[in-house]
Amino acid sequence: MNHLKHFTPQEANNTLPLVKRIVKDILYTGQRIRSLSAYLKEDVENHPGLEDMMKQLELYFVELEDIGCYYKDWSFGIGLVDFPSFIDEKEVLLCWRSDEKNLSYYHDCQEGYAGRKPIPPEYLNGGK
């Protein structure tokens, strides 16, 4: 995978106030785009507001990438974000959903969301 930034669980949790605000904007904008696209059907390419919303959505994604994390919920339903990390000397992705208070799960890079496991307590308590 080889990301530029890797987070400890504590570092990732420290970014959550900002990440939560960005994800809230992503979910709102993404849902507006989906609704407008469904309403317009084939005529989506001729709607200037839709193009502006798409550009804004891309800026939100860039904001997350500048922090070092990545948005992963393309249905815009749960607001899923991955943070590159290491657990037991293996590169993994810390995994946070917008309905979770803190970051508590991770998955292997190849497994994705379905492979989420609780972050070992020794990593959550800032020990590693």
C-alpha positions in Angstrom: 0.0 0.0 0.0 2.7 2.4 1.0 1.0 5.6 2.2 2.9 8.8 3.0 1.3 9.1 6.5 0.6 6.4 9.0 -1.5 7.0 12.1 -1.4 5.5 15.5 -5.0 5.0 16.7 -4.6 7.9 19.1 -3.4 10.2 16.3 -6.4 9.1 14.2 -8.8 9.7 17.0 -7.3 13.2 17.5 -8.2 14.1 13.9 -11.8 13.0 14.3 -13.3 16.4 15.2 -12.1 17.7 11.8 -12.8 14.5 9.9 -16.3 14.4 11.3 -17.1 17.9 10.0 -15.7 17.0 6.6 -17.6 13.7 6.4 -20.8 15.5 7.4 -20.3 17.8 4.4 -19.5 14.8 2.2 -22.6 12.9 3.2 -24.8 16.0 2.8 -23.4 16.9 -0.6 -23.3 13.3 -1.8 -26.9 12.7 -0.9 -27.9 15.9 -2.6 -26.1 14.8 -5.8 -27.8 11.4 -5.7 -31.2 12.9 -5.2 -30.7 15.5 -7.9 -29.3 12.9 -10.3 -32.3 10.6 -9.7 -34.7 13.5 -10.3 -33.0 14.7 -13.5 -32.4 11.2 -14.9 -30.7 11.5 -18.3 -30.5 15.3 -18.2 -27.8 15.4 -15.5 -25.0 16.7 -17.8 -26.9 19.9 -18.5 -27.4 21.0 -14.8 -24.9 23.6 -13.7 -25.7 23.1 -10.0 -24.8 19.4 -10.2 -21.4 20.2 -11.6 -20.7 22.7 -8.8 -21.7 20.1 -6.2 -19.4 17.5 -7.8 -16.5 20.0 -7.6 -17.3 20.7 -4.0 -17.4 17.0 -3.2 -14.0 16.5 -4.8 -12.6 19.3 -2.6 -13.9 17.5 0.5 -12.1 14.3 -0.6 -8.9 16.3 -1.1 -9.3 17.8 2.5 -9.4 14.3 3.9 -6.4 13.2 1.8 -4.5 16.2 3.0 -5.0 15.0 6.6 -3.8 11.5 5.4 -7.1 9.5 5.4 -9.4 8.3 2.7 -13.2 8.4 2.2 -14.6 4.9 1.3 -18.4 5.1 1.3 -19.6 5.8 -2.3 -23.3 5.3 -1.4 -23.0 8.2 1.0 -24.9 6.3 3.6 -22.5 5.7 6.5 -19.5 8.0 6.0 -16.7 5.5 6.1 -13.0 6.7 6.4 -9.8 4.7 6.5 -6.6 5.8 8.2 -3.3 4.0 7.2 -1.6 2.5 10.2 0.5 -0.4 11.5 -0.7 -3.1 13.9 1.7 -5.9 14.9 4.2 -4.5 12.3 1.6 -5.1 9.5 0.2 -2.3 7.4 -3.5 -2.0 8.1 -6.3 0.5 7.8 -7.9 2.0 10.9 -11.6 2.2 10.0 -14.1 4.8 11.3 -17.8 5.2 10.5 -19.6 8.5 11.0 -22.0 6.9 13.5 -19.2 5.9 15.8 -18.0 8.2 18.6 -14.3 7.1 18.3 -12.1 5.1 16.1 -12.1 1.5 17.4 -11.7 -0.8 14.4 -9.2 -1.7 11.8 -9.0 -4.1 8.8 -6.3 -5.6 6.6 -5.6 -3.6 3.5 -7.0 -6.3 1.3 -10.0 -7.2 3.4 -11.9 -4.0 3.4 -14.9 -3.0 5.7 -16.2 -6.6 5.9 -13.0 -7.7 7.7 -13.2 -5.1 10.5 -11.8 -6.2 13.9 -11.5 -4.3 17.2 -8.2 -2.4 17.6 -6.2 -4.3 20.3 -6.4 -2.4 23.6 -2.6 -1.8 23.8 -2.8 0.2 20.6 -5.9 2.2 21.7 -4.3 3.3 25.0 -1.5 5.1 23.2 1.0 2.4 24.1 2.0 1.6 20.5 
